[in-house]
Amino acid sequence: MITLLIFYIHTIAAVTVYTRRWQESDWKEGLLAVGFLVLIFGVGWSMSTFVLKLFVNEKGFGLWLDRDALSLLLLTVMEGVFYYMQMRRKKRKSFVAVRRSGG
C-alpha cells in the first residue's frame, strides 16, 4: 500500500513537472524534466535499497513496511530535500536577478 502511494506521488510529480516546463518553455523541455525525474528516481531507489540492505532484513518492520517500502520512503524523503533545495536556489537566483535589474 505504501509502495502504491509513493508511485502515485511520483506519477503526479511527473505530470506536474511536465506541465509546468511545457508551459514555461516547450514540450521538449517538459520531456527533459520528466526524464531527469525518472533518472533521479531510478538511481535513488537503487542507492536507498543498497543502504537499507545493510541495516534492515527483508521483512522490515511489518506487513506494509517491508524493506522495499522503507527504501521508497527513504528515497521520497531524499528527493523532497533535493527538490526543495533546488527550488530554493532557483528562487534566490531569480530574486537576485530582479534586484540587480532594478525591479
C-alpha positions, 0 to 999 in steps of 0.5 A: 500500500505504501509502495502504491502511494509513493508511485502515485506521488511520483506519477503526479510529480511527473505530470506536474513537472511536465506541465509546468516546463511545457508551459514555461518553455516547450514540450521538449523541455517538459520531456527533459524534466520528466526524464531527469525525474525518472533518472533521479528516481531510478538511481535513488531507489537503487542507492536507498535499497543498497543502504537499507540492505545493510541495516534492515532484513527483508521483512522490515518492520511489518506487513506494509513496511517491508524493506522495499517500502522503507527504501521508497520512503527513504528515497521520497524523503531524499528527493523532497530535500533535493527538490526543495533545495533546488527550488530554493536556489532557483528562487534566490537566483531569480530574486537576485536577478530582479534586484540587480535589474532594478525591479 
